Amino acid sequence: MSPALETVLAKAGLQVTPDEFLSLVADAAKRLAPPHPDPAGYFTPDQQDALTDVGLDLSRHRTLDDQPRARTVVAHAVLRDSAMTVAEAARQLGVDTSRIRHRLGVGRLVGWKDRGSWRLPAWQFAGGGVLPGLETVLAAVPTDQPALVVAGFMTTEQEDLLVEGKRMSPRDWLLAGGDPRRVADLVTQLGTPA
């Protein structure tokens, strides 16, 4: 396997072999973004007209579309690889696994089911606990937003979260003691067209 890939994985702090990482990427590619070479073929002519009238592009898949798709697949693989199991989260928080499942059930932690088991994204943990203000933020996340979108938001610098003129990600903002209500206000906009 490529020493360059091993170096990249090590620098990123991912505890996975290159073969395991490539397997995750291939799995994510199959599940996350299957290509649809002719989306118009899924609709009747009347439905196609209605969809194009509201601005949807039903044209065939283009090679130019592959770069964003590849970025999404890699982001999904990294999110999945860096996520914790229920047992790992319980150890980190010093609680029983049933407490983690309860927190997931009431929205005090976020996760997704993967092959029948919960996976909890690492961005929501800090030190031996959860991210400060996490409950406030999670309560504001729109219910239709997938884990990858929420993870992307929480780890991407936002122009509305400034400390000494420098943009911060919501996660870093909360770690620095920033008001979680500011992050909650921003997160409510996920999925809303700009």
N, C-alpha and C positions, 0 to 999 in steps of 0.2 A: 504494500500500500504506500501511497505517496507520503514522504516525510513532511512535505508542505502541509498536507491536510492534518497530520498529527500535530504540527506546530500550531496551526490555526485553532484546532480544537482545544489544545492545552492553554493557549493565550485567552481563549474565550471562557475557560474554566469549566468546560463540558467534560464530564466524567464518562466518556464513551469512546470506544475504539473507532477508527475510521470506517471499518466494515459495518459496525452497528449504526454509525451516523448515516452512512449511505443507505442502509436498510430503512432507517427512519424516514429519510428523504423520499425514497421510492414509495414507501407506504403512504406517506402524506400526499404525494403526487397522485396516487390512485384514489385516495379518499377525499382529498380536499378540493382538487381542481381538475376533475376529469374534463378533457377538451370536448367541446361540442362543435364539430366543424360546420354544421349548418343549423343554427338555432331556429331559423324560420321554419324548418321542417317539422317542428313540434306543434305548430299552430295552423289553424285554418286560414284561408286568405283574409276573411273578415277580421280574425283576431290579429293577424299580421298588420293589417291596416290600422287597427285601433292602437296597437303597441307602438308602431312607428309614428303615429300622430302625436303620442305623448313623449316622443323623444328617445325611445329605445332603439338601439342599434341591433338589428337582427342579421347583420352580414356574416359571411363565413369567417371562421377562425383565420387570423393572419399571424405570420411568424413574428411580427412586431409585438404581439400580445404575450409572447413567451417570457420576456424579461420580468414583468410584474408578477406573472404567475410563478416563475421560479423563485422570486423573492418571497412570495407568500408561502410557498411550499417549504423553503428553508426556515422561515420564521416559525411556521407551525412545528417543524421538526425540533427546533431549538426549544420552543415553549414546552413541547411534550417531554423532551429529554431532561430539561431542568426542573420539571414539576415534581412534586413530592407525592408519595403514597400517603394514605391515611396514617399508617404506622409511623412513617418518617415525620409527618407533621405532629403527631402526638408526642413523639420523643422530643422534638424541638420545643414544643410548648409545655412539656412536662405534665401532660394530661393523658387520660385513657382514650383509646380510639373512639369510644362511643361519644365522647365530648366533641371530637372533630366532626363526626357524622352529624351530630346535633347542630353544630355551628353551620355546617353546610346546609342543612335543612331549613334553618331560619335566616339564612343569608348573611351570617356573620363571617363566613369565609366563602370564597368562590372556588369552584372546581368543575370538572366535567367527568363523565363516565368514559372510560377507555377499556374496552374488552371486559366490561363488567365490574371494573374497579375504579374508585375515585382517584383522580389526579388533581393536585392543587398547585397552581402556578406559584413559583418561588417569589415573584415580585411582592407578594402580600406579607411576606415574613421578614423580620429584621431582628438580628441577634437571637435571643431566646424567646421572642414573642412575635406578635403581629405588628404590622406597620401602624404607627400612631394615627388615629383618626380613621382607620380602615372601615369600621362599622358605618360611620357617617357617609363615606364615599360609596360603599357598596349599596347602601339604602337608596342612593340616587341613580345607580346604573340602570338604564332602560333594560327591561327584561328580555328584549329581543336581540341584545348584543352578545355575540359569541366571545368566548374566552380570549381568542386571539386578538380581537378588536380591543377589548378592555386592557389586555396586557400591553398592546401597542400604545394605547393612550397613556397608561400609567408609567411607561418607561421612555416616552418621547418628550423632549423639551416643548413647553407651551409658552406662547408669547404673552399670556396673561399671568404667568407665574414668574415674577422677577424678584431677584435678590441682588441688590447693589447693581442693578442694570443688566444682570445676567439671567437669561432664561433658564428655568429649571423644569425637570420632569415632575409630574405629580408625586411620584414616589420620593424623589429627592426633596421636594418641597415639604412633604410630611415628615421625613426624617430630620429635616432642619427645624422642625417645630412650627411650620406654617399652618395656617387655619384650614382645617379639613373642609369647612364649608365652601371655601373658594374652589377646591378641587371638585366637591360635590356639584357645585353650580356648573362647572365646565363639563363634567361627565354626563350631565343630563342631556347635553347636546349631541352625544354620540348617535350616529345614524341619521342626524338631521342634515338635509342638504345645506351647503354654505350659501 
